[in-house]
Amino acid sequence: MEFLKTLQVQEQNMGTSSGAHWFNTETSILSSFSPTDNRLIGKVYTTSEADYHALIKTAQEGFKVWRSWPAPKRGEVVRHLGEKLRILKKPLGQLVSYEMGKSLAEGMGEVQEMIDICDFAVGLSRQLYGLTIQSERQDHRMYEHWQPLGIVGIISAFNFPVAVWSWNAAIAWICGDVCIWKPSEKTPLCAVAVQHIVAEIFKEHGVPEGVSCTIQGNREIGSWLVKDEKVALISATGSTAMGKIVGKLVSERLGRSLLELGGNNAIIISQHADLNLAIPAAVFGAVGTAGQRCTTTRRLIIHSSIFDIVTSKLQKAYSQLKIGDPLDAQYHVGPLIDKAAVDTYLKAIEASKKEGGVFIVEGGVLSGNQYESGCYVKPCIIKVHSDSTIAKHETFAPILYVMTYETIEEAIDIQNNVPQGLSSAIITNHLKESEIFLSYKGSDCGIANVNIGTSGAEIGGAFGGEKETGGGRESGSDAWKNYMRRQTTTINWGNNLPLSQGIKFDLGNA
């Protein structure tokens, strides 16, 4: 396929990279198969322990130089990266779609997120502000400023193989940090392609080696990064189970962690809802990326008076979904990432049946030549009780649980009664309902939307959630502060040495 050649990833035996330098130590091989057709796309070497330590040393040396560059100059490098991504948006989007399985529109959209965060970071490079604080001591000036952390380790998940890395890397770079990226072993070639792009831009600007590094392999290789005291911050995206392990290991060495973990996101559809908004929001939220987004809509909490009409409209909408090759723009839904994900999907359906769930739209695995990879499944809708156990569990698949409510307070209680707290939404034209939903009485999630769905966050706002979602914030707003250390400074420009709190310390004639 032409896009693989364009991105220099076809038949590449590459894995560990430090800028433009690739370590080709012959360790184990990681093969990437497309869930679209089960074809082998390419192979990479996994990172050896010796290569890892060499990479860390290179990153440390690169940081000493990179941190001295003025932030706007670092921003100029990121600006040129964004321009290069604009040129390569189509082939990189195609690779994302082919290796991960999301629709081509979503693959292209993911690269657009990379472009957007580069634009955001460029502006931010001139806005790394601090505060001036009034001192209680005469002739003193007190202020705070921000310093780069050092090495930032980025562990990304398969469902967004390039965008989430860029949320971290673009911001960390303009802050003066260097990055080591551990991509998912399910999407290694996306990382190889991105590292090629970054290396080209960095070489043009004379960026020191070690500012952008990539390691490849399984969880053991990721654990080297997590346990390493030389890595100042670990930003990890993945399951809650993974996040609990990462958080514990990083905290044991008193390091910093930024965790973006599971979501079990709900849309409340009020009796005052505009269903022309509610139905497309629910359908895209539930089936986009085949239900493999952390912001996927997994629950619909529908007012009992409109339950039948809403589910009838959902049935009609689901009947129009086209499932197939994600590189073909006519299809709405691609495959799950692998057969293990299919097995999880089937187990969740069986668990729903045991709990008395009623199918509004039947699920199942698709068969035939078009679906020979065995990773294509039918998006399904299941009516469950609001206290359903399986509905409180995040299943990374296109399963939508629907349930009823009577009052807005009950709906909010149902929505909040899950371990996760990432994204939430209400569809209503009733002002009081929307205000309750957004108040201290309302959603307990990091993201709360009105009259849009749970999926599709913009990079300008800080992204992240509460409870078992981990509490991290990435991307926009003041999330940049995660990648820097705060330093409070006091300057005495007078001739005396007054102490704070009025303390007297008289040394006599000393």
GUZA-186806 format. One record per residue (C-alpha): x, y, z; residue in one letter. Coordinates in pm, whole numbers, plus 50000, padded with zeros to 5 digits. Layout:
XYZA ...
This chain:
500005000050000M 501365033649895E 500825051050229F 503135025750400L 505965034550162K 505305071750202T 505665068750579L 508765046150553Q 507245018450760V 506834989650515Q 509274961450587E 510984982350853Q 512954963251116N 513074992551352M 511934996651708G 514005017651945T 514765053051833S 516555083151977S 515775111051736G 517305102051402A 519315072851543H 517725038351537W 518945009851754F 518704977251560N 519864952951825T 518544918751730E 516244911452020T 512734897451988S 510494907151700I 507124924651732L 504814918151439S 501904940951354S 498804925451195F 495884946251072S 492534937351231P 491004947750900T 492234917650701D 494684899850935N 497594907750702R 501084913050838L 501894950050796I 505454949750924G 507844940351203K 509884959651456V 512594950051700Y 511644952352062T 513874972952290T 516724955152463S 517684964552817E 521044977252694A 519344999052433D 516965012552697Y 519775023952923H 521605039352627A 518415057652534L 517975071252885I 521535084452883K 520955100852545T 517725116452670A 519475130352978Q 522175146352764E 519605159752520G 517625175552805F 520655195752919K 520725212852580V 517005213952498W 516015230852827R 518335259952743S 516495267852419W 514015296652464P 510475283452479A 509355302652166P 512255286951976K 511105252552091R 507625262651980G 508945270651633E 510125234551599V 506675222051701V 505095245951449R 507085230251167H 506085195651290L 502435206251262G 503055218150907E 504645184850815K 501685166250964L 499385186750742R 501265173950439I 501235137850561L 497745138050711K 496275114250455K 498935086750458P 499345088050836L 495575087450880G 495435057150651Q 498055039250857L 496185046751180V 493005033251023S 494675002050885Y 496784992451185E 494195000851453M 490964994451264G 489105027251312K 487285042951018S 489315063750774L 487445095250881A 488445088651241E 492035080551142G 492285113650959M 490615130751254G 493245116651486E 496025132151279V 494075164751282Q 494215163151662E 497995161351633M 497985192051410I 495675210651649D 497815203251955I 500895215451767C 499075248251697D 498045250652062F 501575243452182A 503085270051957V 500925296952118G 501555282552461L 505315285252410S 504915322852466R 502485318752756Q 504315297953019L 503405323253282Y 503995326253656G 502625348853929L 503935379554109T 503035377754478I 503005406054730Q 505615400855003S 504955409855368E 508605420755395R 509675455155287Q 511855458054976D 511215422054877H 509775408054557R 508175373654550M 507115354454244Y 506725319454106E 507995305553782H 508075271753611W 511005249553518Q 511115218753292P 510935184853464L 513365164353256G 512435131053100I 508725124753041V 507695088752979G 504585084852762I 502705051752757I 499925052452499S 497065028552417A 496125012152087F 492825030652043N 494495064251979F 497915053251856P 499235087951768V 496965115851900A 497345109852274V 501125107852238W 501065141852067S 498925157152344W 501765149252581N 504805153552360A 503955187152200A 503245202852539I 506225186252711A 508595198052438W 507635234552457I 508005231952836C 511625221152781G 511215184052856D 512365154252652V 510075124652580C 510395086852570I 507365070352409W 506245034752477K 503415028652226P 501004999552245S 502484967152118E 499284964251909K 500104995451703T 503914997751681P 504135009551320L 502155041251385C 504885050551634A 507625042151385V 505975064451124A 505605093551366V 509195090151484Q 510365092251123H 508395124451078I 509645139651403V 513265129851331A 513165147450997E 511845179951145I 514185178751445F 517205173051221K 516295203751014E 516235225051330H 519325210351494G 517375196551787V 519695175852007P 519405138151993E 517305123452272G 514505149352276V 512125124752106S 512675087852176C 510645056252117T 510855021952277I 508914991552159Q 507714960152331G 505484945052594N 504564954852951R 507954944353086E 509654970252868I 507104996052979G 507864987453341S 511494998153293W 510205032853217L 507715032653506V 510285021753766K 513115044053645D 513925072153891E 515495091453606K 512065095553446V 510405125353614A 506845120253488L 504955090053358I 501895098553151S 499985066053100A 496805059752904T 495015026452932G 492825005053152S 492145012053517T 493894979453609A 497034990953426M 496815025453583G 496675011653936K 499904992753875I 501625022653713V 500445046553985G 501695023854261K 505115018254106L 505675055154031V 504505066254376S 506865041354542E 509775060954396R 507985094254467L 507765101954099G 504935119453919R 502215102053723S 499495115053494L 496855088053448L 494155086853179E 492275054553244L 488885038253191G 485565054553116G 481965043053147N 480235072452995N 476525079852993A 474155102952810I 470995113352992I 468185118452741I 465545140452898S 461865141952807Q 462785177652708H 465495165952466A 465775174752100D 465945139651956L 467515152951638N 470555159351860L 470185129552090A 470115101451834I 473245110251632P 475115118851954A 474245084952102A 474975064951786V 478365080551712F 479295079252079G 478435042252100A 479795028751771V 482595052951680G 485955034751679T 483855002951727A 483265012752089G 487005014352162Q 487275050152284R 487735058952648C 484925084252587T 482645059052415T 478975061952515T 478295029552702R 475025038652877R 471895057552776L 469725068953065I 466385077052903I 463295092753059H 460595066053080S 458045087352890S 460175087252571I 461975053852610F 460015036152336D 460375063952081I 464105067952150V 464845030852121T 462745028651806S 464825056251648K 468015039151763L 466925006551600Q 466385024951273K 469745042551299A 471595010251380Y 469974992851083S 471685018450858Q 475185013050997L 477674999050747K 480404976650889I 483504968650690G 486984978550571D 487835010450761P 489895023450468L 486705024250261D 484925057050340A 481465041850293Q 481755022150620Y 480865036750958H 482325009151177V 485544989251146G 486834959151339P 487804954451701L 491554955051760I 491974916951787D 490214884251864K 490824888452237A 488644919752217A 485984899652034V 486024874052314D 485554901652573T 482624914952371Y 480944880852363L 481464875252735K 479854908852814A 476824899452603I 476494866252788E 476784884053123A 474004907653016S 471764878352930K 472334862453269K 471284895153434E 468054895453236G 469114920052970G 466774923852673V 468234929452326F 466884959552140I 469494954451868V 471094919951850E 474854915651859G 477174888751725G 480364882351529V 480224888251154L 481424861350914S 482204858850545G 485054868550316N 484724905350398Q 485144897650768Y 487764870150747E 489964885851014S 487344875151270G 487444909351439C 484204924351307Y 481204924951540V 477694939451534K 477054970151748P 474264960351985C 471844976652227I 470714959552548I 468044971152790K 469194965653150V 468244975953501H 469955007153630S 471884986553887D 473174961553630S 476624948353725T 477874944053369I 476764979253277A 479084993053545K 482034975553380H 483884991353088E 483824967852789T 485904980852498F 483364971452232A 480204985852070P 477734975252339I 475225001852445L 473204996552763Y 469905015152788V 467835021053103M 465045043753225T 464635070953487Y 461845092453628E 463485123753779T 466635143053688I 468065135554033E 467575098153975E 469215100653633A 472275117853778I 472525091954055D 472445063953796I 475055081353585Q 477425086753877N 476965051754020N 479915036253835V 483605034153934P 484765055253640Q 484355092753594G 485575104153255L 482855118653030S 479145125753068S 476365143552881A 472755154252902I 470465161752609I 467825186452724T 466265219652635N 465275225252997H 467555251553151L 467095239853508K 468005203853420E 471205214353245S 472225236553536E 471585208953791I 473645185253576F 476565209753572L 476335219153941S 477795203354253Y 474655181654255K 475375169053905G 477915149253706S 480995137153894D 483005133453572C 485945153353443G 483925161553130I 480265172453143A 478495181952820N 475085196352739V 473395188452406N 476405170652265I 477615135052324G 480345120852543T 482865115452264S 484915140152064G 486795163252302A 488575193952164E 492245199052245I 491655233952390G 490145220152710G 491955199252967A 491085162752907F 490695137353186G 488455123153455G 487925114453818E 487595083054034K 489015052353856E 489715073353548T 492815084953736G 492445122353787G 494915132253516G 494555161753277R 496165163852935E 496025186352631S 494585221452675G 493845247652940S 496595247653206D 497455210553169A 500975222253073W 501705225953444K 501875187853470N 505075188753263Y 506885215053471M 507915220953830R 506795251754020R 509485272954181Q 508755300954429T 511395328254446T 511915357654681T 514365385754604I 515535410354871N 516545442654699W 516865462655024G 519635466755280N 518015448255571N 517105412055637L 513595411655787P 512205376955861L 508715365755772S 505955363056034Q 507715391256226G 510285367656376I 513255384456545K 516675368156539F 519245391456699D 522875380656673L 524145411256860G 527425424056720N 528175392656518A 
